[in-house]
């Protein structure tokens, strides 16, 4: 196992921050999803609420077993947003 791909903080007052049937496999590495800024191109299970705000409550993509790979497969798109 590549340990840098998984981190868990059971002491966090929000742990787990999303409803899950497997809290022992919940990955906290991406506590704040770096793909949020990609809007509808993030590949996660999100919705826009009535105020137009992206709601990721039902998304477990960054917290799942292959979450690291998913984030890394889209990180170039995030970096592109910051280019001048």
mmCIF file of the N, C-alpha and C atoms, coordinates in Angstrom:
data_MODEL
# 
_entry.id   MODEL 
# 
loop_
_atom_site.group_PDB 
_atom_site.id 
_atom_site.type_symbol 
_atom_site.label_atom_id 
_atom_site.label_alt_id 
_atom_site.label_comp_id 
_atom_site.label_asym_id 
_atom_site.label_entity_id 
_atom_site.label_seq_id 
_atom_site.pdbx_PDB_ins_code 
_atom_site.Cartn_x 
_atom_site.Cartn_y 
_atom_site.Cartn_z 
_atom_site.occupancy 
_atom_site.B_iso_or_equiv 
_atom_site.pdbx_formal_charge 
_atom_site.auth_seq_id 
_atom_site.auth_comp_id 
_atom_site.auth_asym_id 
_atom_site.auth_atom_id 
_atom_site.pdbx_PDB_model_num 
ATOM 1   N N  . UNK A 1 1  ? 0.837   -1.196 0.000   1.00 0.00 ? 1  UNK A N  1 
ATOM 2   C CA . UNK A 1 1  ? 0.000   0.000  0.000   1.00 0.00 ? 1  UNK A CA 1 
ATOM 3   C C  . UNK A 1 1  ? 0.873   1.247  0.000   1.00 0.00 ? 1  UNK A C  1 
ATOM 4   N N  . UNK A 1 2  ? 0.469   2.221  -0.724  1.00 0.00 ? 2  UNK A N  1 
ATOM 5   C CA . UNK A 1 2  ? 1.160   3.503  -0.762  1.00 0.00 ? 2  UNK A CA 1 
ATOM 6   C C  . UNK A 1 2  ? 0.508   4.396  0.290   1.00 0.00 ? 2  UNK A C  1 
ATOM 7   N N  . UNK A 1 3  ? 1.104   4.467  1.465   1.00 0.00 ? 3  UNK A N  1 
ATOM 8   C CA . UNK A 1 3  ? 0.502   5.106  2.628   1.00 0.00 ? 3  UNK A CA 1 
ATOM 9   C C  . UNK A 1 3  ? 0.242   6.602  2.452   1.00 0.00 ? 3  UNK A C  1 
ATOM 10  N N  . UNK A 1 4  ? 0.959   7.265  1.580   1.00 0.00 ? 4  UNK A N  1 
ATOM 11  C CA . UNK A 1 4  ? 0.745   8.700  1.383   1.00 0.00 ? 4  UNK A CA 1 
ATOM 12  C C  . UNK A 1 4  ? -0.611  8.987  0.744   1.00 0.00 ? 4  UNK A C  1 
ATOM 13  N N  . UNK A 1 5  ? -1.284  7.966  0.243   1.00 0.00 ? 5  UNK A N  1 
ATOM 14  C CA . UNK A 1 5  ? -2.570  8.141  -0.418  1.00 0.00 ? 5  UNK A CA 1 
ATOM 15  C C  . UNK A 1 5  ? -3.751  8.060  0.548   1.00 0.00 ? 5  UNK A C  1 
ATOM 16  N N  . UNK A 1 6  ? -3.466  7.784  1.830   1.00 0.00 ? 6  UNK A N  1 
ATOM 17  C CA . UNK A 1 6  ? -4.550  7.610  2.788   1.00 0.00 ? 6  UNK A CA 1 
ATOM 18  C C  . UNK A 1 6  ? -4.200  8.254  4.118   1.00 0.00 ? 6  UNK A C  1 
ATOM 19  N N  . UNK A 1 7  ? -5.136  8.999  4.644   1.00 0.00 ? 7  UNK A N  1 
ATOM 20  C CA . UNK A 1 7  ? -4.986  9.621  5.961   1.00 0.00 ? 7  UNK A CA 1 
ATOM 21  C C  . UNK A 1 7  ? -6.359  9.654  6.607   1.00 0.00 ? 7  UNK A C  1 
ATOM 22  N N  . UNK A 1 8  ? -6.383  9.419  7.905   1.00 0.00 ? 8  UNK A N  1 
ATOM 23  C CA . UNK A 1 8  ? -7.660  9.425  8.589   1.00 0.00 ? 8  UNK A CA 1 
ATOM 24  C C  . UNK A 1 8  ? -7.521  10.126 9.935   1.00 0.00 ? 8  UNK A C  1 
ATOM 25  N N  . UNK A 1 9  ? -8.471  10.975 10.244  1.00 0.00 ? 9  UNK A N  1 
ATOM 26  C CA . UNK A 1 9  ? -8.455  11.699 11.508  1.00 0.00 ? 9  UNK A CA 1 
ATOM 27  C C  . UNK A 1 9  ? -9.764  11.431 12.245  1.00 0.00 ? 9  UNK A C  1 
ATOM 28  N N  . UNK A 1 10 ? -9.792  10.364 13.002  1.00 0.00 ? 10 UNK A N  1 
ATOM 29  C CA . UNK A 1 10 ? -10.986 9.984  13.742  1.00 0.00 ? 10 UNK A CA 1 
ATOM 30  C C  . UNK A 1 10 ? -11.287 10.958 14.879  1.00 0.00 ? 10 UNK A C  1 
ATOM 31  N N  . UNK A 1 11 ? -10.312 11.779 15.262  1.00 0.00 ? 11 UNK A N  1 
ATOM 32  C CA . UNK A 1 11 ? -10.509 12.755 16.327  1.00 0.00 ? 11 UNK A CA 1 
ATOM 33  C C  . UNK A 1 11 ? -11.194 14.037 15.837  1.00 0.00 ? 11 UNK A C  1 
ATOM 34  N N  . UNK A 1 12 ? -11.303 14.185 14.546  1.00 0.00 ? 12 UNK A N  1 
ATOM 35  C CA . UNK A 1 12 ? -11.963 15.360 13.973  1.00 0.00 ? 12 UNK A CA 1 
ATOM 36  C C  . UNK A 1 12 ? -13.424 15.386 14.389  1.00 0.00 ? 12 UNK A C  1 
ATOM 37  N N  . UNK A 1 13 ? -13.900 16.540 14.799  1.00 0.00 ? 13 UNK A N  1 
ATOM 38  C CA . UNK A 1 13 ? -15.302 16.645 15.238  1.00 0.00 ? 13 UNK A CA 1 
ATOM 39  C C  . UNK A 1 13 ? -16.298 16.383 14.114  1.00 0.00 ? 13 UNK A C  1 
ATOM 40  N N  . UNK A 1 14 ? -15.833 16.398 12.865  1.00 0.00 ? 14 UNK A N  1 
ATOM 41  C CA . UNK A 1 14 ? -16.715 16.163 11.726  1.00 0.00 ? 14 UNK A CA 1 
ATOM 42  C C  . UNK A 1 14 ? -16.568 14.752 11.144  1.00 0.00 ? 14 UNK A C  1 
ATOM 43  N N  . UNK A 1 15 ? -15.688 13.960 11.704  1.00 0.00 ? 15 UNK A N  1 
ATOM 44  C CA . UNK A 1 15 ? -15.416 12.623 11.151  1.00 0.00 ? 15 UNK A CA 1 
ATOM 45  C C  . UNK A 1 15 ? -16.590 11.682 11.330  1.00 0.00 ? 15 UNK A C  1 
ATOM 46  N N  . UNK A 1 16 ? -16.966 10.980 10.286  1.00 0.00 ? 16 UNK A N  1 
ATOM 47  C CA . UNK A 1 16 ? -16.709 11.287 8.883   1.00 0.00 ? 16 UNK A CA 1 
ATOM 48  C C  . UNK A 1 16 ? -17.626 12.423 8.434   1.00 0.00 ? 16 UNK A C  1 
ATOM 49  N N  . UNK A 1 17 ? -17.140 13.255 7.585   1.00 0.00 ? 17 UNK A N  1 
ATOM 50  C CA . UNK A 1 17 ? -17.884 14.452 7.175   1.00 0.00 ? 17 UNK A CA 1 
ATOM 51  C C  . UNK A 1 17 ? -18.961 14.149 6.137   1.00 0.00 ? 17 UNK A C  1 
ATOM 52  N N  . UNK A 1 18 ? -18.963 12.940 5.615   1.00 0.00 ? 18 UNK A N  1 
ATOM 53  C CA . UNK A 1 18 ? -19.995 12.503 4.678   1.00 0.00 ? 18 UNK A CA 1 
ATOM 54  C C  . UNK A 1 18 ? -20.551 11.178 5.183   1.00 0.00 ? 18 UNK A C  1 
ATOM 55  N N  . UNK A 1 19 ? -21.821 10.931 4.929   1.00 0.00 ? 19 UNK A N  1 
ATOM 56  C CA . UNK A 1 19 ? -22.436 9.675  5.329   1.00 0.00 ? 19 UNK A CA 1 
ATOM 57  C C  . UNK A 1 19 ? -21.764 8.528  4.577   1.00 0.00 ? 19 UNK A C  1 
ATOM 58  N N  . UNK A 1 20 ? -21.357 7.496  5.321   1.00 0.00 ? 20 UNK A N  1 
ATOM 59  C CA . UNK A 1 20 ? -20.686 6.358  4.710   1.00 0.00 ? 20 UNK A CA 1 
ATOM 60  C C  . UNK A 1 20 ? -21.003 5.088  5.486   1.00 0.00 ? 20 UNK A C  1 
ATOM 61  N N  . UNK A 1 21 ? -21.025 3.980  4.778   1.00 0.00 ? 21 UNK A N  1 
ATOM 62  C CA . UNK A 1 21 ? -21.228 2.684  5.412   1.00 0.00 ? 21 UNK A CA 1 
ATOM 63  C C  . UNK A 1 21 ? -19.898 2.087  5.879   1.00 0.00 ? 21 UNK A C  1 
ATOM 64  N N  . UNK A 1 22 ? -18.788 2.703  5.457   1.00 0.00 ? 22 UNK A N  1 
ATOM 65  C CA . UNK A 1 22 ? -17.458 2.190  5.782   1.00 0.00 ? 22 UNK A CA 1 
ATOM 66  C C  . UNK A 1 22 ? -16.565 3.271  6.376   1.00 0.00 ? 22 UNK A C  1 
ATOM 67  N N  . UNK A 1 23 ? -16.843 3.749  7.587   1.00 0.00 ? 23 UNK A N  1 
ATOM 68  C CA . UNK A 1 23 ? -16.012 4.809  8.157   1.00 0.00 ? 23 UNK A CA 1 
ATOM 69  C C  . UNK A 1 23 ? -14.547 4.404  8.345   1.00 0.00 ? 23 UNK A C  1 
ATOM 70  N N  . UNK A 1 24 ? -14.283 3.112  8.484   1.00 0.00 ? 24 UNK A N  1 
ATOM 71  C CA . UNK A 1 24 ? -12.901 2.658  8.638   1.00 0.00 ? 24 UNK A CA 1 
ATOM 72  C C  . UNK A 1 24 ? -12.086 2.830  7.357   1.00 0.00 ? 24 UNK A C  1 
ATOM 73  N N  . UNK A 1 25 ? -12.757 2.987  6.232   1.00 0.00 ? 25 UNK A N  1 
ATOM 74  C CA . UNK A 1 25 ? -12.074 3.200  4.956   1.00 0.00 ? 25 UNK A CA 1 
ATOM 75  C C  . UNK A 1 25 ? -12.197 4.643  4.471   1.00 0.00 ? 25 UNK A C  1 
ATOM 76  N N  . UNK A 1 26 ? -12.764 5.512  5.302   1.00 0.00 ? 26 UNK A N  1 
ATOM 77  C CA . UNK A 1 26 ? -12.976 6.911  4.922   1.00 0.00 ? 26 UNK A CA 1 
ATOM 78  C C  . UNK A 1 26 ? -11.637 7.647  4.910   1.00 0.00 ? 26 UNK A C  1 
ATOM 79  N N  . UNK A 1 27 ? -11.290 8.210  3.759   1.00 0.00 ? 27 UNK A N  1 
ATOM 80  C CA . UNK A 1 27 ? -10.011 8.887  3.575   1.00 0.00 ? 27 UNK A CA 1 
ATOM 81  C C  . UNK A 1 27 ? -10.178 10.391 3.784   1.00 0.00 ? 27 UNK A C  1 
ATOM 82  N N  . UNK A 1 28 ? -9.451  10.922 4.751   1.00 0.00 ? 28 UNK A N  1 
ATOM 83  C CA . UNK A 1 28 ? -9.508  12.348 5.074   1.00 0.00 ? 28 UNK A CA 1 
ATOM 84  C C  . UNK A 1 28 ? -8.422  13.156 4.356   1.00 0.00 ? 28 UNK A C  1 
ATOM 85  N N  . UNK A 1 29 ? -7.621  12.510 3.533   1.00 0.00 ? 29 UNK A N  1 
ATOM 86  C CA . UNK A 1 29 ? -6.495  13.181 2.883   1.00 0.00 ? 29 UNK A CA 1 
ATOM 87  C C  . UNK A 1 29 ? -6.928  14.473 2.188   1.00 0.00 ? 29 UNK A C  1 
ATOM 88  N N  . UNK A 1 30 ? -8.001  14.418 1.451   1.00 0.00 ? 30 UNK A N  1 
ATOM 89  C CA . UNK A 1 30 ? -8.512  15.604 0.767   1.00 0.00 ? 30 UNK A CA 1 
ATOM 90  C C  . UNK A 1 30 ? -9.728  16.113 1.533   1.00 0.00 ? 30 UNK A C  1 
ATOM 91  N N  . UNK A 1 31 ? -9.473  16.610 2.719   1.00 0.00 ? 31 UNK A N  1 
ATOM 92  C CA . UNK A 1 31 ? -10.547 17.124 3.579   1.00 0.00 ? 31 UNK A CA 1 
ATOM 93  C C  . UNK A 1 31 ? -11.349 18.172 2.806   1.00 0.00 ? 31 UNK A C  1 
ATOM 94  N N  . UNK A 1 32 ? -10.659 19.053 2.123   1.00 0.00 ? 32 UNK A N  1 
ATOM 95  C CA . UNK A 1 32 ? -11.297 19.993 1.218   1.00 0.00 ? 32 UNK A CA 1 
ATOM 96  C C  . UNK A 1 32 ? -10.935 19.541 -0.186  1.00 0.00 ? 32 UNK A C  1 
ATOM 97  N N  . UNK A 1 33 ? -11.912 19.251 -0.981  1.00 0.00 ? 33 UNK A N  1 
ATOM 98  C CA . UNK A 1 33 ? -11.659 18.703 -2.317  1.00 0.00 ? 33 UNK A CA 1 
ATOM 99  C C  . UNK A 1 33 ? -11.021 19.748 -3.235  1.00 0.00 ? 33 UNK A C  1 
ATOM 100 N N  . UNK A 1 34 ? -9.835  19.469 -3.755  1.00 0.00 ? 34 UNK A N  1 
ATOM 101 C CA . UNK A 1 34 ? -9.198  20.411 -4.677  1.00 0.00 ? 34 UNK A CA 1 
ATOM 102 C C  . UNK A 1 34 ? -9.914  20.516 -6.021  1.00 0.00 ? 34 UNK A C  1 
ATOM 103 N N  . UNK A 1 35 ? -10.863 19.636 -6.281  1.00 0.00 ? 35 UNK A N  1 
ATOM 104 C CA . UNK A 1 35 ? -11.580 19.670 -7.558  1.00 0.00 ? 35 UNK A CA 1 
ATOM 105 C C  . UNK A 1 35 ? -12.844 20.514 -7.512  1.00 0.00 ? 35 UNK A C  1 
ATOM 106 N N  . UNK A 1 36 ? -13.163 21.064 -6.366  1.00 0.00 ? 36 UNK A N  1 
ATOM 107 C CA . UNK A 1 36 ? -14.373 21.875 -6.212  1.00 0.00 ? 36 UNK A CA 1 
ATOM 108 C C  . UNK A 1 36 ? -14.434 22.973 -7.281  1.00 0.00 ? 36 UNK A C  1 
ATOM 109 N N  . UNK A 1 37 ? -13.321 23.589 -7.553  1.00 0.00 ? 37 UNK A N  1 
ATOM 110 C CA . UNK A 1 37 ? -13.267 24.706 -8.498  1.00 0.00 ? 37 UNK A CA 1 
ATOM 111 C C  . UNK A 1 37 ? -13.559 24.288 -9.942  1.00 0.00 ? 37 UNK A C  1 
ATOM 112 N N  . UNK A 1 38 ? -13.529 23.002 -10.224 1.00 0.00 ? 38 UNK A N  1 
ATOM 113 C CA . UNK A 1 38 ? -13.796 22.537 -11.589 1.00 0.00 ? 38 UNK A CA 1 
ATOM 114 C C  . UNK A 1 38 ? -15.286 22.534 -11.927 1.00 0.00 ? 38 UNK A C  1 
ATOM 115 N N  . UNK A 1 39 ? -16.098 22.907 -10.960 1.00 0.00 ? 39 UNK A N  1 
ATOM 116 C CA . UNK A 1 39 ? -17.549 22.981 -11.146 1.00 0.00 ? 39 UNK A CA 1 
ATOM 117 C C  . UNK A 1 39 ? -18.095 21.647 -11.623 1.00 0.00 ? 39 UNK A C  1 
ATOM 118 N N  . UNK A 1 40 ? -18.780 21.583 -12.750 1.00 0.00 ? 40 UNK A N  1 
ATOM 119 C CA . UNK A 1 40 ? -19.402 20.336 -13.202 1.00 0.00 ? 40 UNK A CA 1 
ATOM 120 C C  . UNK A 1 40 ? -18.426 19.368 -13.873 1.00 0.00 ? 40 UNK A C  1 
ATOM 121 N N  . UNK A 1 41 ? -17.153 19.710 -13.904 1.00 0.00 ? 41 UNK A N  1 
ATOM 122 C CA . UNK A 1 41 ? -16.141 18.855 -14.545 1.00 0.00 ? 41 UNK A CA 1 
ATOM 123 C C  . UNK A 1 41 ? -15.320 18.046 -13.518 1.00 0.00 ? 41 UNK A C  1 
ATOM 124 N N  . UNK A 1 42 ? -15.725 18.059 -12.250 1.00 0.00 ? 42 UNK A N  1 
ATOM 125 C CA . UNK A 1 42 ? -14.949 17.394 -11.195 1.00 0.00 ? 42 UNK A CA 1 
ATOM 126 C C  . UNK A 1 42 ? -15.098 15.877 -11.221 1.00 0.00 ? 42 UNK A C  1 
ATOM 127 N N  . UNK A 1 43 ? -16.195 15.377 -11.764 1.00 0.00 ? 43 UNK A N  1 
ATOM 128 C CA . UNK A 1 43 ? -16.411 13.935 -11.815 1.00 0.00 ? 43 UNK A CA 1 
ATOM 129 C C  . UNK A 1 43 ? -17.036 13.359 -10.562 1.00 0.00 ? 43 UNK A C  1 
ATOM 130 N N  . UNK A 1 44 ? -17.444 14.208 -9.641  1.00 0.00 ? 44 UNK A N  1 
ATOM 131 C CA . UNK A 1 44 ? -18.030 13.745 -8.389  1.00 0.00 ? 44 UNK A CA 1 
ATOM 132 C C  . UNK A 1 44 ? -19.552 13.768 -8.397  1.00 0.00 ? 44 UNK A C  1 
ATOM 133 N N  . UNK A 1 45 ? -20.110 13.314 -7.300  1.00 0.00 ? 45 UNK A N  1 
ATOM 134 C CA . UNK A 1 45 ? -21.564 13.265 -7.127  1.00 0.00 ? 45 UNK A CA 1 
ATOM 135 C C  . UNK A 1 45 ? -22.008 14.526 -6.380  1.00 0.00 ? 45 UNK A C  1 
ATOM 136 N N  . UNK A 1 46 ? -22.259 15.574 -7.105  1.00 0.00 ? 46 UNK A N  1 
ATOM 137 C CA . UNK A 1 46 ? -22.618 16.864 -6.520  1.00 0.00 ? 46 UNK A CA 1 
ATOM 138 C C  . UNK A 1 46 ? -23.946 17.327 -7.110  1.00 0.00 ? 46 UNK A C  1 
ATOM 139 N N  . UNK A 1 47 ? -24.437 18.409 -6.569  1.00 0.00 ? 47 UNK A N  1 
ATOM 140 C CA . UNK A 1 47 ? -25.611 19.079 -7.121  1.00 0.00 ? 47 UNK A CA 1 
ATOM 141 C C  . UNK A 1 47 ? -25.441 20.566 -6.848  1.00 0.00 ? 47 UNK A C  1 
ATOM 142 N N  . UNK A 1 48 ? -26.187 21.365 -7.538  1.00 0.00 ? 48 UNK A N  1 
ATOM 143 C CA . UNK A 1 48 ? -26.231 22.795 -7.250  1.00 0.00 ? 48 UNK A CA 1 
ATOM 144 C C  . UNK A 1 48 ? -27.520 23.058 -6.481  1.00 0.00 ? 48 UNK A C  1 
ATOM 145 N N  . UNK A 1 49 ? -27.415 23.750 -5.356  1.00 0.00 ? 49 UNK A N  1 
ATOM 146 C CA . UNK A 1 49 ? -28.612 24.019 -4.568  1.00 0.00 ? 49 UNK A CA 1 
ATOM 147 C C  . UNK A 1 49 ? -29.408 25.171 -5.188  1.00 0.00 ? 49 UNK A C  1 
ATOM 148 N N  . UNK A 1 50 ? -30.506 25.524 -4.555  1.00 0.00 ? 50 UNK A N  1 
ATOM 149 C CA . UNK A 1 50 ? -31.400 26.553 -5.092  1.00 0.00 ? 50 UNK A CA 1 
ATOM 150 C C  . UNK A 1 50 ? -30.744 27.920 -5.203  1.00 0.00 ? 50 UNK A C  1 
ATOM 151 N N  . UNK A 1 51 ? -29.639 28.131 -4.479  1.00 0.00 ? 51 UNK A N  1 
ATOM 152 C CA . UNK A 1 51 ? -28.900 29.404 -4.561  1.00 0.00 ? 51 UNK A CA 1 
ATOM 153 C C  . UNK A 1 51 ? -27.741 29.338 -5.555  1.00 0.00 ? 51 UNK A C  1 
ATOM 154 N N  . UNK A 1 52 ? -27.617 28.207 -6.251  1.00 0.00 ? 52 UNK A N  1 
ATOM 155 C CA . UNK A 1 52 ? -26.550 28.053 -7.237  1.00 0.00 ? 52 UNK A CA 1 
ATOM 156 C C  . UNK A 1 52 ? -25.210 27.667 -6.643  1.00 0.00 ? 52 UNK A C  1 
ATOM 157 N N  . UNK A 1 53 ? -25.199 27.214 -5.389  1.00 0.00 ? 53 UNK A N  1 
ATOM 158 C CA . UNK A 1 53 ? -23.955 26.824 -4.728  1.00 0.00 ? 53 UNK A CA 1 
ATOM 159 C C  . UNK A 1 53 ? -23.753 25.325 -4.890  1.00 0.00 ? 53 UNK A C  1 
ATOM 160 N N  . UNK A 1 54 ? -22.544 24.949 -5.218  1.00 0.00 ? 54 UNK A N  1 
ATOM 161 C CA . UNK A 1 54 ? -22.222 23.542 -5.407  1.00 0.00 ? 54 UNK A CA 1 
ATOM 162 C C  . UNK A 1 54 ? -22.271 22.831 -4.057  1.00 0.00 ? 54 UNK A C  1 
ATOM 163 N N  . UNK A 1 55 ? -23.044 21.762 -3.991  1.00 0.00 ? 55 UNK A N  1 
ATOM 164 C CA . UNK A 1 55 ? -23.230 20.984 -2.777  1.00 0.00 ? 55 UNK A CA 1 
ATOM 165 C C  . UNK A 1 55 ? -22.648 19.590 -2.988  1.00 0.00 ? 55 UNK A C  1 
ATOM 166 N N  . UNK A 1 56 ? -21.585 19.289 -2.273  1.00 0.00 ? 56 UNK A N  1 
ATOM 167 C CA . UNK A 1 56 ? -20.875 18.016 -2.425  1.00 0.00 ? 56 UNK A CA 1 
ATOM 168 C C  . UNK A 1 56 ? -21.196 17.042 -1.292  1.00 0.00 ? 56 UNK A C  1 
ATOM 169 N N  . UNK A 1 57 ? -22.284 17.282 -0.589  1.00 0.00 ? 57 UNK A N  1 
ATOM 170 C CA . UNK A 1 57 ? -22.657 16.455 0.556   1.00 0.00 ? 57 UNK A CA 1 
ATOM 171 C C  . UNK A 1 57 ? -22.703 14.969 0.218   1.00 0.00 ? 57 UNK A C  1 
ATOM 172 N N  . UNK A 1 58 ? -23.177 14.623 -0.956  1.00 0.00 ? 58 UNK A N  1 
ATOM 173 C CA . UNK A 1 58 ? -23.322 13.212 -1.333  1.00 0.00 ? 58 UNK A CA 1 
ATOM 174 C C  . UNK A 1 58 ? -22.129 12.654 -2.105  1.00 0.00 ? 58 UNK A C  1 
ATOM 175 N N  . UNK A 1 59 ? -21.036 13.379 -2.150  1.00 0.00 ? 59 UNK A N  1 
ATOM 176 C CA . UNK A 1 59 ? -19.866 12.933 -2.902  1.00 0.00 ? 59 UNK A CA 1 
ATOM 177 C C  . UNK A 1 59 ? -18.829 12.293 -1.991  1.00 0.00 ? 59 UNK A C  1 
ATOM 178 N N  . UNK A 1 60 ? -18.465 11.073 -2.308  1.00 0.00 ? 60 UNK A N  1 
ATOM 179 C CA . UNK A 1 60 ? -17.421 10.361 -1.570  1.00 0.00 ? 60 UNK A CA 1 
ATOM 180 C C  . UNK A 1 60 ? -16.171 10.151 -2.423  1.00 0.00 ? 60 UNK A C  1 
ATOM 181 N N  . UNK A 1 61 ? -16.152 10.707 -3.636  1.00 0.00 ? 61 UNK A N  1 
ATOM 182 C CA . UNK A 1 61 ? -15.024 10.496 -4.555  1.00 0.00 ? 61 UNK A CA 1 
ATOM 183 C C  . UNK A 1 61 ? -13.658 10.712 -3.900  1.00 0.00 ? 61 UNK A C  1 
ATOM 184 N N  . UNK A 1 62 ? -13.389 11.885 -3.294  1.00 0.00 ? 62 UNK A N  1 
ATOM 185 C CA . UNK A 1 62 ? -12.059 12.094 -2.730  1.00 0.00 ? 62 UNK A CA 1 
ATOM 186 C C  . UNK A 1 62 ? -11.808 11.272 -1.466  1.00 0.00 ? 62 UNK A C  1 
ATOM 187 N N  . UNK A 1 63 ? -12.852 10.734 -0.876  1.00 0.00 ? 63 UNK A N  1 
ATOM 188 C CA . UNK A 1 63 ? -12.726 9.996  0.377   1.00 0.00 ? 63 UNK A CA 1 
ATOM 189 C C  . UNK A 1 63 ? -12.750 8.487  0.185   1.00 0.00 ? 63 UNK A C  1 
ATOM 190 N N  . UNK A 1 64 ? -12.846 8.028  -1.053  1.00 0.00 ? 64 UNK A N  1 
ATOM 191 C CA . UNK A 1 64 ? -12.981 6.608  -1.344  1.00 0.00 ? 64 UNK A CA 1 
ATOM 192 C C  . UNK A 1 64 ? -11.630 5.949  -1.608  1.00 0.00 ? 64 UNK A C  1 
ATOM 193 N N  . UNK A 1 65 ? -11.664 4.658  -1.834  1.00 0.00 ? 65 UNK A N  1 
ATOM 194 C CA . UNK A 1 65 ? -10.451 3.867  -2.039  1.00 0.00 ? 65 UNK A CA 1 
ATOM 195 C C  . UNK A 1 65 ? -9.575  4.401  -3.170  1.00 0.00 ? 65 UNK A C  1 
ATOM 196 N N  . UNK A 1 66 ? -10.160 4.810  -4.262  1.00 0.00 ? 66 UNK A N  1 
ATOM 197 C CA . UNK A 1 66 ? -9.394  5.325  -5.398  1.00 0.00 ? 66 UNK A CA 1 
ATOM 198 C C  . UNK A 1 66 ? -9.469  6.837  -5.510  1.00 0.00 ? 66 UNK A C  1 
ATOM 199 N N  . UNK A 1 67 ? -9.772  7.480  -4.411  1.00 0.00 ? 67 UNK A N  1 
ATOM 200 C CA . UNK A 1 67 ? -9.909  8.932  -4.396  1.00 0.00 ? 67 UNK A CA 1 
ATOM 201 C C  . UNK A 1 67 ? -8.646  9.665  -4.797  1.00 0.00 ? 67 UNK A C  1 
ATOM 202 N N  . UNK A 1 68 ? -7.508  9.193  -4.327  1.00 0.00 ? 68 UNK A N  1 
ATOM 203 C CA . UNK A 1 68 ? -6.237  9.838  -4.663  1.00 0.00 ? 68 UNK A CA 1 
ATOM 204 C C  . UNK A 1 68 ? -6.026  9.832  -6.177  1.00 0.00 ? 68 UNK A C  1 
ATOM 205 N N  . UNK A 1 69 ? -6.237  8.693  -6.781  1.00 0.00 ? 69 UNK A N  1 
ATOM 206 C CA . UNK A 1 69 ? -6.064  8.576  -8.238  1.00 0.00 ? 69 UNK A CA 1 
ATOM 207 C C  . UNK A 1 69 ? -7.041  9.485  -8.977  1.00 0.00 ? 69 UNK A C  1 
ATOM 208 N N  . UNK A 1 70 ? -8.270  9.559  -8.496  1.00 0.00 ? 70 UNK A N  1 
ATOM 209 C CA . UNK A 1 70 ? -9.258  10.426 -9.141  1.00 0.00 ? 70 UNK A CA 1 
ATOM 210 C C  . UNK A 1 70 ? -8.820  11.892 -9.071  1.00 0.00 ? 70 UNK A C  1 
ATOM 211 N N  . UNK A 1 71 ? -8.403  12.335 -7.899  1.00 0.00 ? 71 UNK A N  1 
ATOM 212 C CA . UNK A 1 71 ? -7.956  13.722 -7.733  1.00 0.00 ? 71 UNK A CA 1 
ATOM 213 C C  . UNK A 1 71 ? -6.759  13.998 -8.641  1.00 0.00 ? 71 UNK A C  1 
ATOM 214 N N  . UNK A 1 72 ? -5.792  13.113 -8.614  1.00 0.00 ? 72 UNK A N  1 
ATOM 215 C CA . UNK A 1 72 ? -4.573  13.329 -9.410  1.00 0.00 ? 72 UNK A CA 1 
ATOM 216 C C  . UNK A 1 72 ? -4.865  13.315 -10.916 1.00 0.00 ? 72 UNK A C  1 
ATOM 217 N N  . UNK A 1 73 ? -5.881  12.578 -11.331 1.00 0.00 ? 73 UNK A N  1 
ATOM 218 C CA . UNK A 1 73 ? -6.214  12.533 -12.764 1.00 0.00 ? 73 UNK A CA 1 
ATOM 219 C C  . UNK A 1 73 ? -6.834  13.844 -13.245 1.00 0.00 ? 73 UNK A C  1 
ATOM 220 N N  . UNK A 1 74 ? -7.293  14.686 -12.310 1.00 0.00 ? 74 UNK A N  1 
ATOM 221 C CA . UNK A 1 74 ? -7.905  15.967 -12.671 1.00 0.00 ? 74 UNK A CA 1 
ATOM 222 C C  . UNK A 1 74 ? -7.106  17.184 -12.189 1.00 0.00 ? 74 UNK A C  1 
ATOM 223 N N  . UNK A 1 75 ? -6.021  16.968 -11.498 1.00 0.00 ? 75 UNK A N  1 
ATOM 224 C CA . UNK A 1 75 ? -5.319  18.085 -10.862 1.00 0.00 ? 75 UNK A CA 1 
ATOM 225 C C  . UNK A 1 75 ? -4.730  19.064 -11.890 1.00 0.00 ? 75 UNK A C  1 
ATOM 226 N N  . UNK A 1 76 ? -4.378  18.584 -13.064 1.00 0.00 ? 76 UNK A N  1 
ATOM 227 C CA . UNK A 1 76 ? -3.867  19.496 -14.095 1.00 0.00 ? 76 UNK A CA 1 
ATOM 228 C C  . UNK A 1 76 ? -4.924  20.514 -14.503 1.00 0.00 ? 76 UNK A C  1 
ATOM 229 N N  . UNK A 1 77 ? -6.182  20.098 -14.486 1.00 0.00 ? 77 UNK A N  1 
ATOM 230 C CA . UNK A 1 77 ? -7.269  21.018 -14.813 1.00 0.00 ? 77 UNK A CA 1 
ATOM 231 C C  . UNK A 1 77 ? -7.390  22.111 -13.751 1.00 0.00 ? 77 UNK A C  1 
ATOM 232 N N  . UNK A 1 78 ? -7.188  21.745 -12.499 1.00 0.00 ? 78 UNK A N  1 
ATOM 233 C CA . UNK A 1 78 ? -7.222  22.727 -11.413 1.00 0.00 ? 78 UNK A CA 1 
ATOM 234 C C  . UNK A 1 78 ? -6.061  23.707 -11.549 1.00 0.00 ? 78 UNK A C  1 
ATOM 235 N N  . UNK A 1 79 ? -4.885  23.183 -11.825 1.00 0.00 ? 79 UNK A N  1 
ATOM 236 C CA . UNK A 1 79 ? -3.712  24.047 -11.991 1.00 0.00 ? 79 UNK A CA 1 
ATOM 237 C C  . UNK A 1 79 ? -3.878  24.993 -13.166 1.00 0.00 ? 79 UNK A C  1 
ATOM 238 N N  . UNK A 1 80 ? -4.545  24.546 -14.178 1.00 0.00 ? 80 UNK A N  1 
ATOM 239 C CA . UNK A 1 80 ? -4.795  25.385 -15.363 1.00 0.00 ? 80 UNK A CA 1 
ATOM 240 C C  . UNK A 1 80 ? -5.655  26.596 -15.000 1.00 0.00 ? 80 UNK A C  1 
ATOM 241 N N  . UNK A 1 81 ? -6.550  26.443 -14.028 1.00 0.00 ? 81 UNK A N  1 
ATOM 242 C CA . UNK A 1 81 ? -7.386  27.561 -13.592 1.00 0.00 ? 81 UNK A CA 1 
ATOM 243 C C  . UNK A 1 81 ? -6.553  28.707 -13.011 1.00 0.00 ? 81 UNK A C  1 
ATOM 244 N N  . UNK A 1 82 ? -5.394  28.368 -12.471 1.00 0.00 ? 82 UNK A N  1 
ATOM 245 C CA . UNK A 1 82 ? -4.554  29.386 -11.832 1.00 0.00 ? 82 UNK A CA 1 
ATOM 246 C C  . UNK A 1 82 ? -3.550  30.041 -12.762 1.00 0.00 ? 82 UNK A C  1 
ATOM 247 N N  . UNK A 1 83 ? -3.511  29.598 -13.999 1.00 0.00 ? 83 UNK A N  1 
ATOM 248 C CA . UNK A 1 83 ? -2.570  30.207 -14.961 1.00 0.00 ? 83 UNK A CA 1 
ATOM 249 C C  . UNK A 1 83 ? -3.015  31.585 -15.367 1.00 0.00 ? 83 UNK A C  1 
ATOM 250 N N  . UNK A 1 84 ? -2.049  32.429 -15.613 1.00 0.00 ? 84 UNK A N  1 
ATOM 251 C CA . UNK A 1 84 ? -2.340  33.814 -16.062 1.00 0.00 ? 84 UNK A CA 1 
ATOM 252 C C  . UNK A 1 84 ? -2.621  33.848 -17.539 1.00 0.00 ? 84 UNK A C  1 
# 
